[in-house]
Amino acid sequence: MTQFIQLHLLTSYPPSNLNRDDLGRPKSAQIGGVGRLRVSSQSLKRAWRTSEVFQSALAGHLGKRTKTLGESLYRQLVDAGVVDKQATEWVGKIIKVFGTPEKETPLRTGQLFHISPEELQGVQSLVGQMAERKEGPSDDELKLLRKDHKAVDIGMFGRMLADTPSHNVEAAVQVAHAFTVHRAQVEDDYFTAVDDLNTGDVDRGAGHLGEAGFGAGVFYLYICISRDQLLENLQGDEVLLKKAISALVEAAATVSPTGKQNSFASRTHALYCMAERGAIQPRSLALAYTHPVSGGDVQAGAVAELEGMVERMDQVYGSRAEARCSFNVLTGHGSLQELLAFVTA
């Protein structure tokens, strides 16, 4: 049976703007009839896969998500002495393998595509050969997409290629949008900037006036990992699988989204994390926060609500996990290292 690893994290963020909407304000949602702050799963996943945690633990096994690969390949050919027209034509054939080129900038794809290290190496090798022989790619050489790659980020979060669905990758990790467990609203910071060279003899006004949205709160985040699917996506490599799961859990607990960090320095670690392991149908514990947590100690209240929901779920449905492990910064219970050993066992 499919084995699942589920993570339930609580993270307290001070005033911040981690993930902005189209107006530049923190994203929000209505849950249980009240306003909450929200961080999208896309923002979280990008922060994790580009983090130092991922880069150091999974070096050589991370892909690139881009629209502009063709431009770097074009420069490589031109620098090697290939004339502009031929370089554009040859690179255009390569780019079509990964997506439909843009009309105005044909060296770019119209959408982002995720390319694995193995595929990128194959592309760069082909371009080197073309530059040396001064001849474009053959049909056989354009079979650049691979099913046997070990790109961890693609294996975790999936890949969708509309033009070549046979090389799509089913995501092994599902990430929910994080939301505050309590009522929260976006606030406005009115700020000014002073002109250092203004002596004030003529004008004592500020050099700049502005407003910036921000919010603060305790966020609940749910992550579900299909261990079997991830192992399949990584070509059965158990060693890499454990490194990948460990890096994901550590990043989820310690890496903050990058939005407006220079303005708010809102970097923090999870205050609580519960990991569950087993073959039973996964379920989020977001129900614990349909009614917003209130009172003086929201952090402790959030932990109590989560653990209480686990107990009640088990009472109604039977045990929903074969094993559990957690840490709690508020009480000093458990540790991240114990949790990492649990999820990789």
Protein Blocks (a to p, Z undefined) as FASTA:
>chain_A
ZZddddddddddddddfbccfkopacdddeehiacddddfklmmmmmmmpmklmmmmgoi
accddfklmmmmmmmmmmnopafklmmmmmmmmmmmnoccdfklmmbcfbdcdddfklmm
mmmmmmmmmmmnopacdfklmmmbcfkbccfklmmnopadfklmmlgccdfbdcdddddf
bdcdddddddddddfklgolmmmcdfbdcddddddddddddddddfklmmmmnnopaklm
mmmmmmmmmmmmmpccfehklmnopaccdfbdcddedjbdcddfklmmmpacedjblmlm
mmmmmmmmmmmmmmmnopabfbdcdddfknopajfklmmmmmmZZ
